[in-house]
Amino acid sequence: MSDKRTFHNPVAAQSADPWVYRHTDGYYYFMRTRSDQVELVRSVRLTEIGEGDRTIIWSPEPGGPYSHHLWAPEIHFLNERWYVYYTANDGGGDDTRRICVLENESADPFAGEWVWKGALDTPVPGLDGTVMKLNDQLYFLYAGYGHFPDYGSAIYIMRMSDPSTVAGDHVLLSAPTLAWEKKGGMAINEGPVTLHRNGRIFLIYSASTTWSEDYALGMLTMNEQSDPMQASSWNKSPQPVFRKCPENGVYATGHNSFTMSPDGLEDWIVYHGLHAPGADTSLRATRIQRFQWNTNGTPDFGVPVSDYHGLQRPSGE
């Protein structure tokens, strides 16, 4: 008989680039790469996001602009409206990749109409867009392509004049210059996401190639009173803060998001990983686990837990 107090990873098979948003309506909204369409899933239980209600909110016109390689969708609730940011291109290379925006005015993202607002006018092609709100100002973070000096991607920040419009120039926050950020054949910083706590902002990003077993999470830290548009405001950790654990059989850990338990008492990390070195990327699966905080106020993500290890369900579930 199974123990209803515990669960096992992964919580969603073949689910890369997971994004989870916990809303005030009691639902966890889950998004993942589906390549040819944008799917939204919801569940009242974090451990059951893989089996939640689902709906296709956007299917691009076949062969049209931004109709290929729909990656890494994220749902945000901003200014009393729903927005989804996702990467897409026309079937070409990195130089055609942009972050597109969908908007829904309904209070229920499963209802109403999702409207395509266009591709954000970023100074360079890129992917993996996310939004950070600080002191009532919206900021857009994304991974832009270039040479740093090796070819790959780096993390940039821009101001936003509204949830579907970027304004001004972008600022480079983190480039893949460290050895552990260059595994798998490319120098990569991507998948930025922010975590606000203890008077600081922690910008967690993914490094190295997603098909490498060494795909890992890095971290930038900023005092929340500083200016995020100043690169000097951010301090980069020299080592990964979350990486593969061969002893537990989890590899290629990255492209994460953060959420909380239903009662708001626990912090949880959501990420994708592979079960073996060299496993096909189509087998990337979504895993979740609780994380703690160090005495100095920084997050402690621990190590990826084995799929065979039963985990305590989130508090309040």
Backbone bond lengths (Angstrom), bond angles and torsions (degrees), N, CA, C in turn:
res aa  C-N    CA-C-N  psi(-1)  N-CA   C-N-CA  omega(-1)  CA-C   N-CA-C  phi
1 M - - - 1.463 - - 1.531 109.01 -
2 S 1.333 117.02 134.01 1.454 120.45 -179.38 1.526 110.63 -74.90
3 D 1.318 115.53 151.34 1.447 122.15 178.50 1.528 108.89 -91.51
4 K 1.311 117.41 113.03 1.456 121.31 -176.00 1.532 112.22 -69.35
5 R 1.327 116.73 -9.21 1.465 119.89 179.44 1.515 112.10 -85.45
6 T 1.325 117.53 -10.88 1.458 121.23 -177.25 1.525 110.80 -126.60
7 F 1.328 115.37 167.18 1.460 121.70 176.20 1.523 107.82 -145.71
8 H 1.325 116.09 169.97 1.463 122.06 177.22 1.525 109.94 -125.99
9 N 1.317 115.53 145.56 1.457 121.09 170.76 1.524 109.94 -80.74
10 P 1.331 118.49 159.19 1.467 126.34 -6.00 1.523 112.03 -78.10
11 V 1.334 116.40 157.26 1.461 120.52 178.93 1.522 111.99 -91.68
12 A 1.336 117.07 -12.53 1.469 120.72 176.53 1.524 108.21 -151.55
13 A 1.335 116.48 116.08 1.458 121.50 -179.33 1.526 110.29 -76.09
14 Q 1.324 116.01 154.37 1.462 122.76 178.07 1.536 111.01 44.04
15 S 1.304 114.79 54.25 1.467 121.52 -176.66 1.525 109.17 -134.89
16 A 1.332 115.25 92.02 1.460 120.81 -179.79 1.522 110.76 -89.46
17 D 1.324 115.72 159.38 1.469 123.26 174.90 1.532 112.42 55.13
18 P 1.324 118.36 53.57 1.473 120.04 -173.64 1.525 113.10 -73.83
19 W 1.318 114.65 139.33 1.467 122.12 175.07 1.522 107.92 -130.13
20 V 1.334 116.89 127.30 1.462 121.55 178.01 1.524 108.96 -124.34
21 Y 1.328 116.05 129.82 1.462 122.08 176.64 1.528 108.65 -124.94
22 R 1.316 117.40 123.37 1.467 122.80 179.37 1.519 108.48 -96.32
23 H 1.334 116.91 116.90 1.460 121.89 -174.87 1.528 110.90 -101.15
24 T 1.305 115.28 168.72 1.470 121.62 -179.12 1.520 112.64 -70.28
25 D 1.336 118.35 -11.88 1.467 120.71 178.62 1.520 112.57 -82.51
26 G 1.348 117.05 2.43 1.453 120.94 177.84 1.514 114.70 91.85
27 Y 1.337 117.02 -3.05 1.462 120.18 -179.44 1.524 111.66 -96.45
28 Y 1.333 114.57 148.34 1.455 122.38 163.63 1.527 106.49 -95.64
29 Y 1.317 116.68 124.18 1.463 121.52 176.81 1.521 108.50 -100.32
30 F 1.313 115.77 125.91 1.459 123.22 -170.84 1.523 109.57 -120.10
31 M 1.343 115.64 132.18 1.454 121.31 175.65 1.523 108.87 -133.08
32 R 1.323 115.01 152.08 1.457 122.30 -179.12 1.520 108.84 -155.49
33 T 1.308 117.07 163.35 1.461 120.83 -179.93 1.519 110.92 -66.81
34 R 1.314 115.48 127.36 1.459 122.86 176.01 1.535 111.91 -122.67
35 S 1.320 117.76 -2.80 1.470 126.75 171.36 1.526 115.74 71.86
36 D 1.343 119.18 -47.10 1.465 119.42 -176.15 1.523 113.29 -113.63
37 Q 1.338 118.04 1.85 1.457 121.41 179.98 1.521 109.22 -162.37
38 V 1.325 116.32 167.61 1.461 121.26 178.85 1.522 107.74 -111.46
39 E 1.327 115.98 118.71 1.456 123.16 -176.61 1.522 109.92 -112.10
40 L 1.343 115.76 139.45 1.456 122.00 175.78 1.528 108.61 -117.73
41 V 1.339 115.48 132.25 1.463 121.89 -179.48 1.525 107.98 -123.49
42 R 1.333 116.47 145.39 1.463 118.91 175.90 1.517 110.23 -137.27
43 S 1.338 114.35 148.60 1.459 121.01 179.47 1.520 108.27 -154.92
44 V 1.318 117.09 147.24 1.465 119.85 175.59 1.528 110.45 -81.54
45 R 1.342 117.34 -10.78 1.454 121.76 179.95 1.525 109.82 -117.42
46 L 1.318 115.69 125.77 1.457 120.56 179.17 1.518 110.95 -60.57
47 T 1.327 117.46 -37.93 1.460 121.26 -177.42 1.526 112.70 -71.67
48 E 1.340 117.18 -9.05 1.462 120.49 -177.36 1.520 112.71 -119.42
49 I 1.338 116.44 25.08 1.470 118.57 -178.95 1.523 111.80 -65.05
50 G 1.317 117.60 -24.08 1.455 119.83 178.88 1.510 113.64 -71.47
51 E 1.343 117.04 -18.54 1.467 120.91 -178.16 1.525 112.19 -116.34
52 G 1.317 117.92 17.41 1.458 120.61 -176.66 1.518 113.84 -75.04
53 D 1.337 115.21 175.78 1.464 120.83 173.49 1.524 108.16 -62.44
54 R 1.319 117.08 143.24 1.452 119.14 -177.08 1.517 111.53 -139.36
55 T 1.314 114.85 151.12 1.454 120.98 177.52 1.521 108.85 -148.61
56 I 1.324 116.02 146.43 1.462 121.17 175.15 1.520 107.39 -88.06
57 I 1.335 117.72 115.86 1.461 120.27 -176.66 1.528 112.44 -96.45
58 W 1.354 116.76 -13.97 1.456 117.58 178.99 1.524 110.61 -157.79
59 S 1.322 115.13 128.69 1.457 122.41 172.84 1.521 106.88 -129.37
60 P 1.313 119.10 112.05 1.461 120.43 -177.37 1.524 111.93 -68.43
61 E 1.303 115.34 157.19 1.457 120.23 176.88 1.519 108.85 -64.29
62 P 1.332 118.40 125.82 1.466 120.71 -177.69 1.528 111.62 -55.71
63 G 1.308 115.74 128.32 1.454 120.49 178.54 1.512 114.64 80.69
64 G 1.330 117.17 -3.30 1.450 120.74 -179.31 1.516 112.18 -84.48
65 P 1.341 116.70 -177.34 1.462 120.21 178.10 1.533 111.20 -61.49
66 Y 1.289 116.23 140.54 1.465 122.80 176.82 1.533 111.91 54.23
67 S 1.325 115.04 43.09 1.466 120.29 -178.00 1.525 112.78 -107.49
68 H 1.334 116.90 2.41 1.456 120.85 -178.39 1.538 110.89 -119.98
69 H 1.323 114.40 152.23 1.470 121.70 170.96 1.531 112.06 51.76
70 L 1.320 116.05 58.05 1.462 121.62 176.35 1.530 107.41 -78.16
71 W 1.332 114.93 109.60 1.458 120.64 -172.61 1.520 111.20 -121.83
72 A 1.311 114.52 156.80 1.472 124.67 164.57 1.536 115.06 47.71
73 P 1.333 119.38 55.29 1.467 120.01 177.38 1.526 112.16 -71.84
74 E 1.319 115.78 143.59 1.469 122.40 175.97 1.520 109.25 -132.11
75 I 1.325 117.67 136.36 1.464 121.86 175.54 1.526 109.50 -104.60
76 H 1.338 115.96 134.70 1.463 123.22 179.49 1.525 108.78 -133.16
77 F 1.321 116.54 148.90 1.459 122.32 175.11 1.523 107.35 -111.62
78 L 1.338 116.04 107.40 1.455 122.46 -172.75 1.526 110.32 -132.33
79 N 1.314 116.37 132.21 1.471 121.03 177.75 1.530 111.54 53.54
80 E 1.346 115.41 40.60 1.469 123.14 176.90 1.532 113.11 64.59
81 R 1.321 116.48 23.15 1.462 120.82 174.65 1.526 108.90 -135.42
82 W 1.324 115.08 159.73 1.451 121.49 177.66 1.527 110.09 -95.27
83 Y 1.334 114.82 138.94 1.460 120.79 176.29 1.524 109.10 -133.65
84 V 1.321 115.35 142.16 1.456 121.59 172.93 1.528 107.83 -122.86
85 Y 1.331 114.88 130.97 1.462 122.41 177.36 1.523 107.79 -112.77
86 Y 1.332 117.05 129.09 1.458 119.96 179.70 1.530 109.50 -145.91
87 T 1.314 115.78 157.13 1.460 122.79 179.29 1.521 109.40 -92.81
88 A 1.340 116.93 142.40 1.459 121.08 175.99 1.530 109.18 -158.82
89 N 1.332 115.16 163.57 1.455 119.82 172.34 1.524 109.64 -149.72
90 D 1.340 116.07 -170.68 1.465 120.47 -176.25 1.522 112.58 -98.91
91 G 1.317 116.49 13.39 1.453 120.63 -178.14 1.512 112.91 101.21
92 G 1.331 116.80 -4.45 1.457 121.24 179.75 1.516 111.99 -85.38
93 G 1.325 116.17 -150.97 1.450 121.14 -177.16 1.510 113.16 -93.85
94 D 1.327 115.04 -163.33 1.458 121.17 -177.14 1.526 112.27 -59.22
95 D 1.333 116.91 -30.86 1.466 119.86 -175.72 1.523 113.09 -70.09
96 T 1.334 117.38 -9.02 1.472 120.71 178.16 1.527 112.01 -105.33
97 R 1.324 117.42 3.38 1.456 120.44 -173.74 1.528 111.13 -85.23
98 R 1.329 117.16 133.43 1.457 123.13 178.74 1.530 110.23 -140.42
99 I 1.333 115.21 165.57 1.462 120.75 175.43 1.524 108.01 -100.63
100 C 1.323 116.09 124.41 1.460 122.93 -178.39 1.537 109.88 -102.97
101 V 1.351 115.19 160.36 1.459 121.05 -175.64 1.530 110.29 -127.92
102 L 1.335 116.13 133.91 1.459 123.44 170.68 1.522 108.32 -114.56
103 E 1.338 117.14 146.36 1.465 121.87 -179.57 1.523 110.34 -130.29
104 N 1.335 116.45 142.55 1.453 122.04 176.78 1.528 108.28 -138.53
105 E 1.343 117.15 121.74 1.461 121.92 -177.45 1.521 113.17 -82.76
106 S 1.341 118.19 -10.37 1.464 121.58 -178.24 1.520 110.98 -70.30
107 A 1.333 116.04 148.74 1.466 120.44 175.29 1.524 110.94 -68.06
108 D 1.332 116.33 -24.96 1.460 123.02 179.97 1.525 108.21 -107.42
109 P 1.334 118.90 114.13 1.466 119.39 -177.77 1.525 113.84 -67.63
110 F 1.345 117.40 -12.46 1.459 120.51 174.41 1.532 111.00 -84.34
111 A 1.329 116.58 -9.65 1.463 121.96 177.97 1.526 108.92 -114.13
112 G 1.331 116.58 -174.03 1.455 119.71 179.06 1.517 112.28 68.78
113 E 1.323 115.81 -170.05 1.467 121.72 -176.79 1.524 109.98 -118.09
114 W 1.305 115.38 131.09 1.461 120.48 173.66 1.526 108.80 -88.26
115 V 1.321 115.76 122.60 1.466 122.49 -175.78 1.527 109.47 -111.34
116 W 1.326 115.98 131.78 1.458 120.79 177.71 1.521 109.02 -77.36
117 K 1.337 116.17 119.35 1.467 121.37 -176.59 1.516 112.66 -95.63
118 G 1.320 116.75 -3.87 1.451 120.42 178.29 1.514 112.73 109.35
119 A 1.335 114.50 -176.98 1.461 121.75 177.09 1.522 108.92 -97.53
120 L 1.316 116.70 137.08 1.450 120.27 -179.91 1.531 110.72 -67.48
121 D 1.323 114.95 140.42 1.460 121.32 -174.91 1.535 110.34 -86.52
122 T 1.315 115.53 69.80 1.459 120.19 178.47 1.529 109.58 -79.97
123 P 1.331 118.09 148.76 1.458 120.79 -177.05 1.525 114.63 -62.31
124 V 1.331 117.28 -27.15 1.467 121.20 177.38 1.516 108.89 -131.68
125 P 1.335 118.06 156.82 1.466 119.69 175.55 1.517 109.84 -61.10
126 G 1.331 115.86 151.76 1.454 117.75 -178.59 1.507 113.48 -168.67
127 L 1.322 114.70 -171.48 1.464 121.82 -177.14 1.528 109.00 -152.67
128 D 1.341 115.30 174.49 1.468 122.47 171.37 1.523 113.15 59.78
129 G 1.328 116.92 55.64 1.459 120.50 179.33 1.518 113.05 -80.99
130 T 1.332 115.71 144.00 1.461 122.01 175.23 1.521 108.59 -144.17
131 V 1.331 116.52 165.20 1.465 121.68 -178.12 1.520 109.44 -120.49
132 M 1.323 115.96 136.61 1.451 123.28 174.61 1.522 108.73 -119.77
133 K 1.331 116.83 135.02 1.457 121.21 176.30 1.514 108.96 -110.69
134 L 1.341 115.70 128.53 1.454 121.14 -179.57 1.518 108.64 -144.50
135 N 1.334 116.56 120.37 1.472 121.75 179.62 1.528 111.66 53.58
136 D 1.337 115.79 44.90 1.469 123.81 177.08 1.528 113.71 68.24
137 Q 1.309 118.13 6.67 1.459 121.93 174.99 1.524 109.09 -105.20
138 L 1.335 116.76 135.07 1.454 121.57 175.95 1.525 109.94 -92.49
139 Y 1.333 114.40 139.01 1.458 121.34 176.49 1.526 108.89 -126.18
140 F 1.320 115.32 143.78 1.461 120.73 178.95 1.522 108.73 -108.78
141 L 1.322 115.83 128.42 1.463 122.81 178.13 1.525 108.13 -115.69
142 Y 1.328 116.25 136.92 1.458 118.77 179.12 1.519 109.78 -155.29
143 A 1.326 115.83 168.84 1.459 122.50 177.31 1.521 108.19 -101.81
144 G 1.328 116.73 114.23 1.461 121.44 -178.75 1.514 111.04 -103.90
145 Y 1.342 115.65 145.22 1.463 121.27 -177.81 1.524 111.86 -83.09
146 G 1.336 115.01 148.99 1.454 120.32 177.48 1.515 110.79 171.10
147 H 1.340 115.62 -166.06 1.462 122.53 177.13 1.526 108.14 -114.37
148 F 1.347 117.50 125.98 1.482 120.41 -170.28 1.543 114.99 -131.09
149 P 1.319 125.45 33.13 1.466 128.44 2.25 1.524 113.23 -86.76
150 D 1.356 118.28 -14.17 1.459 119.76 176.11 1.524 109.37 -73.29
151 Y 1.342 116.04 151.18 1.459 118.73 179.49 1.527 110.28 -70.06
152 G 1.325 115.23 137.53 1.460 120.70 178.03 1.503 110.66 170.31
153 S 1.319 117.15 -140.27 1.464 121.51 -178.72 1.515 110.10 -137.18
154 A 1.342 115.36 153.24 1.460 122.67 -179.37 1.522 108.86 -137.06
155 I 1.325 116.76 161.58 1.461 121.66 -177.03 1.530 110.57 -89.94
156 Y 1.331 115.24 125.93 1.462 122.55 178.07 1.529 109.87 -118.84
157 I 1.344 115.56 158.18 1.459 122.18 174.93 1.521 109.21 -129.28
158 M 1.347 116.75 145.00 1.464 123.88 175.92 1.525 108.63 -139.60
159 R 1.309 116.68 154.66 1.456 120.30 169.74 1.525 109.15 -79.24
160 M 1.342 115.54 157.68 1.460 121.26 176.06 1.527 108.34 -122.69
161 S 1.331 116.31 136.08 1.458 120.05 175.50 1.525 110.68 -85.55
162 D 1.313 116.77 -21.95 1.465 124.10 171.72 1.522 106.49 -161.40
163 P 1.335 118.83 172.04 1.465 119.81 -173.34 1.529 116.55 -62.43
164 S 1.325 118.10 -10.73 1.465 119.39 179.05 1.524 112.79 -121.40
165 T 1.342 117.09 15.39 1.468 120.53 -177.57 1.518 110.68 -140.05
166 V 1.334 116.37 125.30 1.461 120.49 173.57 1.526 108.53 -93.14
167 A 1.331 116.05 153.68 1.461 120.88 -175.47 1.525 110.30 -136.29
168 G 1.328 115.85 139.63 1.453 120.22 176.83 1.512 112.66 78.37
169 D 1.321 115.69 -167.64 1.452 121.72 -178.69 1.522 110.06 -86.76
170 H 1.314 114.87 172.82 1.459 118.89 175.54 1.522 109.81 -106.73
171 V 1.319 115.70 159.82 1.459 122.38 -179.62 1.524 108.51 -122.71
172 L 1.319 116.93 132.48 1.458 122.08 177.93 1.526 109.84 -77.34
173 L 1.325 116.76 122.12 1.465 121.38 179.96 1.518 113.36 -101.85
174 S 1.328 117.25 -37.25 1.460 119.92 -177.37 1.519 110.23 -150.69
175 A 1.326 116.54 124.13 1.456 122.60 174.80 1.525 109.67 -111.26
176 P 1.332 117.85 152.99 1.468 121.46 -177.73 1.526 111.48 -80.16
177 T 1.310 116.36 80.89 1.463 121.59 -177.28 1.526 113.02 -105.63
178 L 1.331 117.33 -12.62 1.462 121.38 -178.41 1.524 110.60 -90.68
179 A 1.328 116.98 150.77 1.467 121.54 -174.92 1.519 112.27 -57.32
180 W 1.351 117.93 -39.25 1.467 120.53 -176.75 1.530 112.17 -75.15
181 E 1.345 117.68 -7.10 1.463 121.50 176.41 1.532 112.11 -94.14
182 K 1.330 117.00 4.34 1.460 120.75 -173.58 1.527 112.87 -123.58
183 K 1.304 118.17 20.33 1.460 121.69 -179.37 1.528 111.06 -76.77
184 G 1.324 115.98 146.98 1.464 120.62 175.08 1.500 115.60 90.84
185 G 1.338 117.98 3.87 1.458 119.41 174.89 1.516 116.36 105.38
186 M 1.324 118.67 -6.09 1.457 121.77 176.24 1.524 109.39 -141.13
187 A 1.336 114.91 155.36 1.466 120.83 175.78 1.520 107.67 -95.31
188 I 1.335 117.04 113.92 1.463 120.75 -168.23 1.530 112.53 -131.52
189 N 1.329 115.84 129.43 1.467 124.75 159.35 1.515 105.34 -124.27
190 E 1.348 119.36 123.35 1.456 121.81 -176.93 1.522 109.44 -153.76
191 G 1.330 116.09 -178.44 1.459 121.53 174.21 1.517 115.82 57.08
192 P 1.351 120.06 45.52 1.464 119.51 -178.92 1.524 112.25 -66.51
193 V 1.340 116.27 144.61 1.461 123.20 174.24 1.520 106.87 -152.30
194 T 1.326 117.30 145.16 1.463 119.31 -176.67 1.521 111.74 -112.13
195 L 1.336 113.57 150.48 1.450 123.36 179.70 1.526 107.04 -131.12
196 H 1.334 118.03 119.28 1.456 122.77 -175.84 1.527 109.46 -103.93
197 R 1.343 117.01 121.92 1.458 119.71 179.79 1.534 109.60 -168.61
198 N 1.313 115.35 149.19 1.461 122.19 172.51 1.534 113.09 56.58
199 G 1.343 116.27 36.93 1.455 120.54 177.86 1.512 114.60 74.24
200 R 1.332 116.22 11.55 1.454 120.39 -179.06 1.525 111.34 -133.23
201 I 1.316 115.04 161.07 1.453 121.68 173.87 1.521 107.35 -116.13
202 F 1.324 115.52 125.92 1.454 121.77 178.05 1.529 107.78 -106.48
203 L 1.321 116.10 117.59 1.455 121.29 177.56 1.523 107.21 -98.07
204 I 1.322 115.67 110.43 1.456 122.00 -179.02 1.531 107.63 -98.52
205 Y 1.316 116.58 133.38 1.465 121.00 -178.63 1.526 109.19 -136.31
206 S 1.322 115.58 162.77 1.462 121.36 178.60 1.520 109.42 -101.51
207 A 1.328 116.51 143.29 1.456 121.54 -176.08 1.522 111.35 -133.14
208 S 1.343 115.37 154.78 1.463 125.24 -172.29 1.532 108.84 71.78
209 T 1.318 116.72 179.81 1.462 119.63 -175.10 1.523 111.07 -82.65
210 T 1.317 115.15 144.93 1.466 120.20 -177.61 1.526 112.16 -67.01
211 W 1.342 117.71 -18.44 1.461 120.16 178.04 1.536 112.15 -89.84
212 S 1.327 115.86 -2.27 1.455 120.18 177.73 1.526 110.33 -90.56
213 E 1.328 116.52 144.67 1.466 119.34 176.13 1.519 111.26 -65.54
214 D 1.333 117.81 -14.03 1.459 122.44 -177.62 1.527 113.73 -95.70
215 Y 1.325 117.45 8.59 1.470 120.57 172.43 1.525 107.62 -53.36
216 A 1.339 117.38 128.00 1.464 120.60 -171.38 1.521 110.19 -148.70
217 L 1.324 115.57 170.60 1.463 121.49 -179.73 1.523 111.15 -104.18
218 G 1.341 115.48 133.23 1.450 122.54 172.86 1.516 110.02 -111.12
219 M 1.333 117.32 175.72 1.464 120.02 -175.45 1.529 111.81 -146.93
220 L 1.344 115.04 135.87 1.454 123.16 166.74 1.523 107.10 -110.80
221 T 1.331 116.99 146.60 1.459 121.56 -179.13 1.517 110.00 -127.94
222 M 1.346 115.53 136.54 1.461 121.38 179.54 1.519 110.39 -138.11
223 N 1.324 118.04 140.26 1.455 122.10 169.93 1.526 107.93 -67.53
224 E 1.332 117.62 131.65 1.469 119.56 -174.10 1.522 113.43 -66.11
225 Q 1.345 118.58 -11.50 1.457 121.26 175.92 1.528 112.25 -87.54
226 S 1.328 117.01 -7.09 1.464 121.04 -179.04 1.529 110.58 -83.47
227 D 1.309 115.67 172.25 1.462 122.13 179.75 1.521 109.18 -91.49
228 P 1.340 118.76 113.64 1.465 119.91 -177.73 1.524 113.58 -66.67
229 M 1.337 116.60 -16.30 1.463 120.24 179.33 1.527 112.31 -82.00
230 Q 1.313 117.58 -1.76 1.457 122.30 174.81 1.524 108.87 -101.92
231 A 1.308 116.80 117.55 1.461 119.74 -178.75 1.523 111.81 -58.24
232 S 1.340 116.34 -30.90 1.462 120.71 -179.61 1.525 113.01 -68.44
233 S 1.349 117.03 -12.71 1.466 120.35 178.08 1.525 111.86 -73.75
234 W 1.324 116.50 -17.96 1.456 121.54 -173.39 1.523 111.18 -105.55
235 N 1.308 116.28 135.74 1.457 122.43 177.27 1.524 109.09 -111.17
236 K 1.321 116.86 124.95 1.462 121.88 -175.63 1.528 111.34 -93.70
237 S 1.315 116.37 128.27 1.462 120.60 176.05 1.531 109.33 -71.33
238 P 1.331 118.06 135.74 1.462 120.31 -174.41 1.523 114.43 -75.37
239 Q 1.334 117.63 -17.91 1.457 121.51 -178.00 1.532 110.42 -124.14
240 P 1.327 118.16 159.52 1.473 120.20 176.41 1.528 111.07 -60.09
241 V 1.319 115.85 149.32 1.463 120.44 176.57 1.529 111.46 -101.72
242 F 1.340 116.98 -7.46 1.468 121.91 176.78 1.514 106.03 -160.07
243 R 1.325 116.59 126.73 1.466 119.85 -174.72 1.525 110.18 -150.05
244 K 1.325 115.91 176.75 1.464 121.90 -178.56 1.521 112.16 -55.03
245 C 1.333 114.86 153.92 1.460 120.82 176.13 1.527 107.68 -134.47
246 P 1.349 118.65 90.22 1.465 121.20 -178.81 1.520 113.11 -56.52
247 E 1.340 116.60 -34.69 1.462 119.73 179.99 1.530 111.75 -61.34
248 N 1.333 116.61 -30.27 1.466 121.40 179.95 1.526 112.60 -100.77
249 G 1.333 117.01 0.27 1.454 120.28 175.72 1.516 114.59 71.95
250 V 1.339 117.63 33.35 1.464 121.27 178.50 1.528 108.22 -126.78
251 Y 1.337 115.83 127.60 1.455 122.39 -175.31 1.531 110.67 -131.26
252 A 1.334 115.05 167.08 1.468 121.58 174.24 1.527 111.75 54.19
253 T 1.321 116.03 48.57 1.462 122.06 -175.16 1.529 110.94 -82.35
254 G 1.323 117.27 120.40 1.456 118.46 179.94 1.510 113.96 -178.28
255 H 1.327 114.21 -164.81 1.465 125.58 -177.11 1.537 111.08 42.87
256 N 1.304 114.28 69.67 1.464 120.36 -169.72 1.520 113.47 -102.22
257 S 1.308 115.04 171.62 1.465 123.36 166.94 1.526 106.57 -142.26
258 F 1.333 116.01 173.48 1.458 121.38 -178.79 1.521 110.57 -126.23
259 T 1.322 116.20 148.23 1.450 120.80 174.18 1.527 108.02 -152.40
260 M 1.341 116.19 -174.57 1.459 121.25 -179.50 1.523 110.11 -130.15
261 S 1.313 115.52 163.25 1.453 121.14 175.92 1.529 109.61 -64.70
262 P 1.339 118.79 161.97 1.466 120.67 -178.42 1.525 114.33 -55.21
263 D 1.335 117.48 -32.35 1.460 119.80 -179.62 1.528 112.81 -90.22
264 G 1.336 116.58 2.34 1.455 120.95 176.26 1.517 115.03 74.60
265 L 1.322 117.99 14.89 1.469 121.21 -175.21 1.523 113.51 -98.73
266 E 1.326 117.72 -16.20 1.458 120.66 -176.10 1.523 111.13 -125.68
267 D 1.332 115.57 145.10 1.464 122.10 174.55 1.524 109.88 -97.18
268 W 1.320 115.54 137.58 1.462 121.32 -178.75 1.526 110.31 -130.79
269 I 1.326 115.31 140.06 1.451 121.79 173.77 1.523 108.37 -102.65
270 V 1.324 115.62 138.85 1.464 123.42 178.10 1.530 105.92 -117.73
271 Y 1.317 118.27 128.65 1.465 120.24 -176.25 1.523 110.21 -152.84
272 H 1.334 116.28 165.17 1.458 118.20 172.93 1.526 110.13 -107.57
273 G 1.317 115.59 153.67 1.451 121.58 179.58 1.513 110.56 -155.25
274 L 1.327 115.42 171.38 1.455 122.50 177.31 1.528 109.84 -116.09
275 H 1.312 116.00 156.02 1.463 121.24 -175.40 1.524 113.06 -88.96
276 A 1.347 117.05 -7.11 1.460 119.85 -177.66 1.521 109.76 -158.78
277 P 1.336 118.02 151.94 1.466 119.85 175.54 1.525 110.34 -62.98
278 G 1.318 116.78 136.61 1.456 120.38 177.92 1.512 114.91 77.36
279 A 1.329 118.60 4.46 1.466 121.19 178.31 1.521 110.02 -64.18
280 D 1.306 116.42 148.37 1.465 121.03 -179.36 1.519 110.15 -60.55
281 T 1.338 116.88 139.61 1.466 120.12 -177.65 1.520 112.77 -65.33
282 S 1.330 117.90 -18.30 1.468 119.71 176.68 1.524 111.09 -65.69
283 L 1.342 116.94 -14.85 1.459 121.40 -178.78 1.527 112.60 -95.44
284 R 1.344 117.42 5.02 1.462 118.97 175.18 1.525 109.55 -57.26
285 A 1.322 115.91 130.67 1.463 121.11 -175.34 1.517 109.80 -125.14
286 T 1.336 115.74 151.82 1.457 121.61 -179.19 1.519 110.25 -85.01
287 R 1.329 114.67 128.48 1.454 122.67 178.61 1.526 109.39 -124.27
288 I 1.309 116.61 153.03 1.461 121.14 178.14 1.523 109.04 -134.59
289 Q 1.314 116.47 149.25 1.464 120.17 171.94 1.522 109.11 -161.23
290 R 1.317 113.89 153.37 1.460 120.55 179.70 1.525 109.70 -74.18
291 F 1.344 116.73 145.90 1.459 119.69 173.65 1.522 110.39 -127.76
292 Q 1.324 114.71 162.88 1.457 122.38 -174.51 1.529 110.50 -115.99
293 W 1.327 115.30 -174.96 1.461 121.50 179.51 1.521 109.78 -127.07
294 N 1.326 115.45 137.75 1.458 121.19 177.39 1.529 110.05 -74.64
295 T 1.316 115.90 163.37 1.464 120.36 -179.54 1.522 112.31 -64.68
296 N 1.340 117.43 -22.01 1.465 120.18 177.92 1.530 113.03 -87.54
297 G 1.344 116.17 7.04 1.454 120.86 175.39 1.507 115.75 87.76
298 T 1.334 118.52 6.04 1.459 121.55 178.11 1.528 110.43 -96.01
299 P 1.332 118.01 154.17 1.465 119.58 -179.19 1.519 111.97 -73.13
300 D 1.331 115.71 145.35 1.455 123.08 175.47 1.524 107.06 -120.19
301 F 1.331 116.04 102.21 1.463 120.42 -175.42 1.520 112.84 -83.63
302 G 1.320 116.66 -9.48 1.450 119.50 179.61 1.511 111.95 68.56
303 V 1.334 117.06 -146.77 1.466 122.58 178.71 1.521 108.32 -123.03
304 P 1.337 117.65 154.40 1.468 120.30 177.88 1.530 110.78 -59.75
305 V 1.310 115.75 129.49 1.464 121.27 -177.35 1.527 110.31 -82.70
306 S 1.311 116.41 141.46 1.458 122.42 179.55 1.526 111.33 -58.50
307 D 1.331 115.60 144.71 1.461 120.65 176.85 1.525 111.80 -65.52
308 Y 1.321 116.99 -15.94 1.468 120.94 -178.66 1.521 112.23 -93.99
309 H 1.334 115.65 -1.18 1.462 119.85 -177.64 1.525 109.66 -98.62
310 G 1.316 117.28 122.78 1.450 120.67 178.39 1.524 110.92 -70.52
311 L 1.327 116.62 132.60 1.455 122.33 -179.69 1.528 109.72 -110.70
312 Q 1.333 115.43 144.52 1.467 120.29 175.80 1.527 108.88 -65.16
313 R 1.311 116.35 134.63 1.466 119.93 179.21 1.546 110.53 -65.24
314 P 1.319 117.11 155.32 1.472 119.85 179.37 1.518 111.89 -56.22
315 S 1.321 115.53 143.34 1.469 121.91 -179.40 1.527 110.45 -59.55
316 G 1.317 115.62 127.99 1.453 120.39 -179.60 1.505 114.26 93.68
317 E 1.338 117.36 -7.33 1.467 119.51 178.87 1.518 110.73 -79.36
